[in-house]
Amino acid sequence: MADGFARETAHAPEKRPLYRTLPPALPYPVGALGPLRDAAEGVRLLTQAPLALCAQSVLGAAALAVQAHHDVILPGGGRKPLTQIFVSIAESGERKSSVDRAALHAVYAVEARWAEAHAQDFADWKADHAAWKKHKEHLETTHKAKRTELAAALRTMGAEPKPPPHPMLLVADPSPEALVMHLADARPWGGVFTAEGGILVGGNAFNDETRMRTGALLNTLWDGEAIRRLRVVTGKAFLPGRRCSAHVMVQPVVADGLLSDDMLDGLGLLARMLLVAPDSTAGTRLFRDCAAEAKALLAPYNARLTELLEREPRVKADADAVLDPLPLECGADAPALWIAFHDYAERAIHEGGEWRAIRAWGAKAAEHAGRLAAVLAAYAGEGHVSGQAMANGVTLAQHYAAEMLRLKGGAAVTPELREAKRLLDWWLARRDPRAHLSEIYQRGPGSVRTASKARAACEVLVEHGWLREMQPGAVLDDAPRKAAWELMP
C-alpha cells in the first residue's frame, strides 16, 4: 500500500499557487500630505490602523470640505473640480470604522448642528409656504376674470419658497437615483463615505441593473459636469454646479470584484480612483494611551474642517443652488513640475512603458496630481497652488500609480480561489493530512460551512495539486466516508 501511494504521488500534479500573492505595500509617503500630515498621524495614534488608511481618510475629508469652495486651473488642462474618489482595501479587523469616525469627527459634528437647526428652519418654511400659497389663492380669486392682471399680480409674489436643505452631507449606500436626489434636495455638495464598502458595492448602487448608471454618475461628478437625467418615475433633473467626493473602504474580496469589473474599467471609473491596500497592523497594536497626543494633532484639523464646512460657498448670482467655486491658479514654480510629470506619465503609458498595464489610470495621473495639490493648497488656505503643493501632489500620484500597478495582478482573484486558500491554510495547520466532507464544513473555515462550498473548495485544491481525493468508503473518524481528501506531501 505504501509503495502504491509512493507511485501515485510520484505522478501527482505539481502544486500550483492558487493565485499570485501581492508583494508588500510600499510605505505611504506621509510627508507629501503637507498640512494634513499631523491629522493622518493623529488618526494613526488614536487607532493604530495602517497609515495609508488614515491618510486616505483625512484626504477624503479634506476633499469633501474644499470641493465646494475651489476648483483648480491646470496648465493646458483647463479648470478641474477638486472632487476625489478614494478607495481603501483592508480586511476586517483593520479598524476601518475607527479611522472613519476619527477622520470625519468634525463632519459628523457639523451635520448634528445642521440637524438641530433644521427642525426650526423647516417649521419656518412651512409657515412661509402656507402664507405664500394662501396669498396666491387670494390673487387667483380676485383676478380670476382678468388674465393679464392675474399674471402681473402673481409676478409680484416672487418665487415659491423652497424648503431648507436636509442636514445630511454624507450618504453611505445610495442608488444612483438617490444620490441625484440627495444633491438636489440637500446642499449642492456632499460625499459618499462608508467604512463598510461591501454594503455599497453589494447594494443598490452596484447591482446588475444599476452599476453602469452609478459608474457613469460618479464619472460625471468627478468631471464636474452637470447632472442631466430624465426618468418616467423619478422625473427630470438638471443639476449643474454639484460636487461629490467619495471614500469607500472595502474588504479584499469585495475589491476583487470591483477591480476586475470590465464594465466599470471600460467606463473609466477605475481610472478616476485613488486606491491603497496597506499591509495589516493586526498583531502589533499593543495598548498605549496616546489620546492626549492624538487630540493635540487632530484639534487644528477638526477646526479647519469645521470652518470650511460651515462657510457659505460661492454660488451663481442667479441660482443659489449652483456652486461657482473660486479657481486656484498654479503659482510660479508649479506649472513646470506639473508639465514634467504630465510628460513622464504620457511616456509611461506608451507601448512597453512602465504604466502600460494601467494605461487608463496613467492617462489621468497628471490630473490626479494637480487635484491632490490643489486640495492640499485649499485646505492650507493658500491663494494658489504653490510649487511645494504641486511636488506633494506629484509624489502622492506616483504612490497611487505604484499601488494600482501592484493591485492590478490581484484583480482576477475570484471568491472561489480565496475560499480555497482559506481552506488550504486550515488544512496545513492540522496534524492529520486527511479530512472528510462533513468535518470540513462543520469545523473548517467559516466561508465553507456548507457541503457544496466545502466540496467546491476541495475541487479547486485538487485541481491545483494540493489535495487528492480518497477512494469512497475510506475510513476516517471511525466511519466510512463517501467524500474525503488527503493533503499531498
N, C-alpha and C positions, 0 to 999 in steps of 0.2 A: 504493500500500500504506500509505504514511504517512497519507494522507487517510482511508483506510478505518479505520485504527486510531484516528485522532482522532475520527471519527464514533462509533466503538464505545465509546470511553472517555467520550465526552460523555454517553452514555446509560447509563454504568455505574452500578450501585447505589452509593449513598452508603456510605462506610466507616463502620461502626458499631463502637464498642468491644466487645471480646469480653465484658468484664464490668467492673463499676464498680470502679475502683481505690480501695482503702481510704485514707482520709486518714491522716496521720501519727498515731502513738500519742501520747496525752498523757503528759507526764513522770510517772513513778511518784512518788507522794507519800512519799518515803523518810522524811521527818520524822515521819510518822504511825506508823512502825514502833516508835517509842519505844525500849524496851530492846533491840529486835532490830536497830536501825539499824546499829550498829557491825558486827554479824555480816554483814548484807547488803553493807555497804561492803567488808568484808574479803573476801568471796567475789568481789565485782566486781574488787577489786585483784588477786586471785590469778588470775582467769580473763579479765578484760576483756570479759566477756559483758554483755548488756543488764541494766541494773539491775533491771528488773521481773522478769526470770528469776531473779536472785539473791534478790530479796525473796520471791518465791513459794516458793523452795526453803527458806529459813530459816523462813518462816511455817509451811510444811508440816511441817518437822522439829519446830518448837515445838508445833504442834497434836498431832503424834504423841506427844510426850513428856508433855504436860499432860493429855491426854484421860482418862487412867486415874485421875487424881487429883482432878479438879474438873469440876463442871457449873456452869451459871450460872442464876440466877433473874432473869428479866426482868420489868419492870412489867406486870402483867396478862397476861404471856405464859407464865407457868409456868416449870418447870425444863427447861433445854435442855442437851444434851451439847455438848462443845467439838469434836466431830468436824467436820472440814472436807474439802471436795473441791476441790483446786486443779488447774487445767488451764493449761498454758503452751504457747503456739503459737510455734514458731520453726523456721526452715529448718535443714537440715543445715549444719554448719559454724559454728553459733552457740555451740558448746561446752557443749551441754546436759549431756553426761556429766561434764565437768569441774566444772560447777556442782553437779551431783548429788553427786559424790564429796566436794567441799569442804563442802557444807551437811550431809551425812549422815555425816561422818567419825566423829563420836562414836557414832552409832548403829551403824555397822559395827564399831567397836571393842568396844562392849558385846556385840554379837552374837558376836564372836570369843571373848570371855571366857566367855560362856554356853556356847558350843560346846565350849570346853576343859573346862569343869566337867561338861558333860552326860554324857560317857563314864563318869565315875566315878559320877555320880548314877544313871545307867541300870543300871550293874552292881550298885549297892546295891539298887535297886528289884527287880531280878531275884532277888537273894538273898532279900529280904523277901517277895516274892510266892511264891517256891518254898516258903519256910517256912510262909507262911500257907496255901497250898494243901495242903501235907503235913499240917498240923495239922487242917485241915478234913476231909481224908480219914480221919484218925485218929478224929475225933469221930463221923463218919458210920459208921465201922466199929464203934466202941464202943457207940453208942446206936442202932444200926440197927433194933432191935426196939422201941424206945421213942420214939415220935414227939415227945411233949411234952418229954422230957429232951433229945432232939437239938436241938429248936428253941431251948431255953433255952441249951444249950451253944454253939450257933452264934452266938447273940446276944452272947455274951461275947467272941467273937473280934474284933468290930469290923468296919468296912467293909474290903472288899478293897483292898489297896494300889494306888494309882494311879501309872502311870508318870510320870516327870518331864516337864514340858513341853519340847517340842523347842526348840532355841535360836533359831530363825529368827523375827524380828519382822516383817520386810518380805517381801512377795511381789510379783512383777513381772507375772506372766501367769497369774492363776488363773481357772479356770472358777468359776461361782457355787457349785457343789458343793465345789470345792477350797477356796474361801475360807471356807465354813462349816466344813469340816473343820479348816482352819488355826485358826480361832477356838475350836474345840472342843478340839483337841489341844495347842495352844501356850498361851501366856498369853492371858488374856481380852481383850487389846487387841493391835492391830497396825496395819499400813499397807500400802496398795497404792501403791508408789512405783516409777516407771520413767522413765528418760531416753529410752527407745525405745518411746513410746506406740503406735507402729504395730503392734508385736507384740501389745500388749494389745487394741487396738481391732480388729485384723485376726485375732485368735486365738480361743481358746476362750471368752473372756468375751463377745465381741460378734458372734459369727457369727449366722446367721439363726435358729438354733434356741435360742440362749441369751441374746441381748441383752436380751430382755424380762425374763428371770429375773435377769440381772445388774443391770439398771436398778432393778428392784424391790428387790433385796437391798441395793444401795447406798443407796436411799431409806430402807429400814428401819434401816440402821446410822446414817445421818445423823440420823434422827429419834430414835435411842436406844431403839427398840422391841426387844423380844425377837425372836430368830430362831425361827420355827416352821416346821419342814419335816417332811414325811412322804413318803418315796420308797420304791418297791419295792426298788430296787437298793441305794441308799445308806443306807436305813433312816431312822429318825426323829431329829430334832434339835430340842431346845427349849433355847435359849441366851439367857437374859436377861443383862443387865449386861455386854454386849460393846461395845467401841469400836473403830472402824477408820476412820482418816483416809486421804486419798489425795493424791498429787501426780503427775500424769501429764503428761509433756512430749511433744508431738506435732508433726509437720510440718503445714504448712497443708493439704496435700492430704488428710491423714488427718482434720484438724479439720473440713474442709468436710463430709465425710460424717457426722461426729458431730453438728455443729451443725444440719445440715439433716435429721436423722432425726426425722420427725414422731412416731414411736412413743416415742422417748426424751423428746422435748419434751412429749408428751401425758402420759407417766408422771410428769413433774415433775423428772426428773433434771437437766436443764439449768438449772432454776431453783435448784438446790442447788449449782451450780458457781460458782467464782470464777475467771474467765478473764483472761488477759493475752495480747497478741500484740505484743510490743515491736518497734520498728524495729531493724534489724540494726546491729551494730557492726563487721561484717566490713569490712576495708579501713582501719580506724582503729587496729587493735590492734598498734601498733609495740612492739618489745621494750622491756621495762622490768623491772628487778629490784625487785619490791615484796614479796618473800616474807617478809622480816622484819616489815614493817609489817602485812601481812595476818595473819601469825601472831599478832601482838600483839592485833589486833582480834578474832580468832577464838578465842583461848585462853579468855576468860571464857565465851563461848557454848558451846564444847565441854564445859567443866567443868560448866556448868549443865545441859546436856542429859544428861550422864552421871549427874549426881546425880538428876535426875528419872526417868530410865530404870531406875536401879538401886534406887530407893526402892520398897519394897513398897507397892502401892496399898491403899486401904481396900476391904474386901470385906464381903459379907453375913455375919453371925455364923454362920449355919447352912449357908453354901455358899461355900467358899473360892475357887471359880472364877467367882463373880458379883460384878462390881465394884459398889461403892457410893460413887461419887466425892463428895467434900465439896462442897456447893454454895457458890458465891460470890454473895453478895448485892451489890446495887448500893449504892455509897456515897451520901453526901448530895447531891452535885451530879449524879450520873449519871442518875437517873430522868428529870429534866426534859429533858436532852439527848436521851435515847432516845425519849421521847414526842414531842418536837418533830420528830425525824427520822421516826418512825413515821407521823405525820400528814402530813408532807411527801411521803413515799413513797406514801401512800394517795391523796393528791390527784393525784400524778404519773401514776398508772396509770388514772385516770378517762378517759372518752372525751375525746379532744383533749389529754390530758396529755402531758408530755414523755417519760414512760416507758411510754406505751400500747403501743408496739411490743415491749416486754419485760415485759408485764404480769405473767406468772407469776413472773419473777425479782423484779420490783419488789414483789410481794406478800410476798416473803421478805426484802426489803432490810433492814428493821429488825432482823430476827433475825440476818442476816449481821453487821450492825454490832455487835450485842450479843455474839455469839460471838467475833468478832475482838477486841473489847475485853477479853473475859474471858481469851482466850488470852494476850494481852499482859500482863494483870494476873497470871495464874497463873505465867507464865514469870518475871516480875519478883519473884515471891514475895509479892505483896500479898495481904492477907486479905480484900479486897473489890475491886469494880470501881470505881475512882476516876473522878471527872469527867474527868480528863485521858485516862485509858484509854478512856473512852466516846467522847470527842471524837476520839481517834485511830481508833477503830473506825468511827465515822460517816464520817470522811474517807476511810478505805480503802474502805468500802462505796460511797461516791459514785464513787470511781475505778473500781471494778469495774462499776458501773452504766454509766458512760461507755464502758468497754471493751465491755460487752455490746451497747450501742446501736451502737457503731462496727462491731462484727463481725457484727451482725445482717444487714446488707446483703450481706456476703460469704458468707453461709451457703449460697447457692444455686449457688456456683461448682462446676461439675462437673469431674471429671478430664479429660474431653474438651476443655473450654474451656481448662484450664490447659495441656494438651499443645499445643493450637493456639497459645496465647500464646507458649510457648517456641519453637515453630517460626517464628512471626512475628518474634520477636526475632532468631533466627538469620538469617532471610531479610533483614531490614532491615540487618544488619551486612555483607551481601555486596555486592560490586560489581556482579555480574551479577543483574539482576532476574528471570531465568528459572532454573528448575530442573526436572529430570525426576525421576520417582518413585524410581529406583534411587539417584540421587545423594542424595535426601533421606534415605532410610532407611540409606544407607551412611555419609553424612557429616554428617547433621543431628543434632539434639539426641538424647540417649540415650533419651528417653521415646518416640521414634517410630522405633525401629530395626527395625521390621518393615514390610513393604509395606502390610498392612492398616491399621496405626496411622498410617503416613505419609499414606496416601490419605484416611483419615477426618479427620485434622487439616487437610489441604488443602481438603476439602469444607467444613469449618467456616469456614475463611478465605475461601472463595469466597462462602459464604452471607452473611458479614459484610462483603463488598465489598473485601477486601484482596487477593484473587487473582482472576485469570481463567484458565480452563482453555484451553490452546492446542489447536489442531487436531491430531488424531492424525497422526503422521508428521513433525511439526515436528523439524527437525534441531538437536540440542544435543549438544555434545561429539562432533561429527563423526559422529553416527549418528541415524537417525530414531527418534523416541520415540513409544510408544503413549500415554503419560500424562506430561504436562508442564504446568507452570503458570507464569504471569508475574505479578509484583508490580504492582499497579495504581499509576499515578503519583499 
